[in-house]
Amino acid sequence: WTVAAPPGVEAEVDPASHLLKVRRAAGSTDTSASVQVAVQVRDTTGKTASALLEVQLPPVFELKPFPTISFYANQTDTTLALDEYVIASGNTPALLWSAAPAEQVRVQVDPSPPHRVRLQARDQTVQGSETLGFTAVDPTGRPRSGRVVVEIKDPGLAPQVRPFPRFELRQGEVNTALDLDEYVVDDDPDSALVWSASSP
């Protein structure tokens, strides 16, 4: 058996077992999505036959699912670092990231690793959700894409108070077990809320 491989791929035949070993060439920057390896067999009479083996060359990395990101319309979010969602054998390849145009969100991708994303609502009155698209291209020119769901919350909502529990208060007792902050939902931090109480 003999084998001939194109640039970007290395191939050899084990002379004893006749097993074909094919691997990507180290450091290859070939941009082909697939290549063909030529294999030839010769019998004891000198007659030969040839065939082509097609080898697919996917990108050298994968992307994990991105999380859903929530922030208020008057805030800037920088929690998403794109390189943290790359799966690669060995070191993470040098990737070129880009973001698809968005309607409600301003998107900026830091060109340097870990390619942190800066997200801002285009208007402080915006609320709702939008799906953002991100694409990474490896050194061979092959891409992978992923989507991020962004939820924009309205910062102007009034506090929402959950129902309080019922408790008994005996004569002479003082109850201090009720932590009011545990029963309110608001975009302000608990320390910024002002509580007042009155009794009938």
Secondary structure, DSSP 4 states (H G I P E B T S, - for coil): -EEE--TTEEEEE-TTT--EEEEEPTT-----SEEEEEEEEE-TTS-EEEEEEEEE---S-EEPPPPPEEEETT-EE---BGGGGEE-SSSPP--EEEE---SSEEEEE-SSTT-BEEEEESSTT--EEEEEEEEEE-TTS-EEEEEEEEEEE-TTPPPEEPPPPP----TT-------GGGGEE-SS-GGG--------
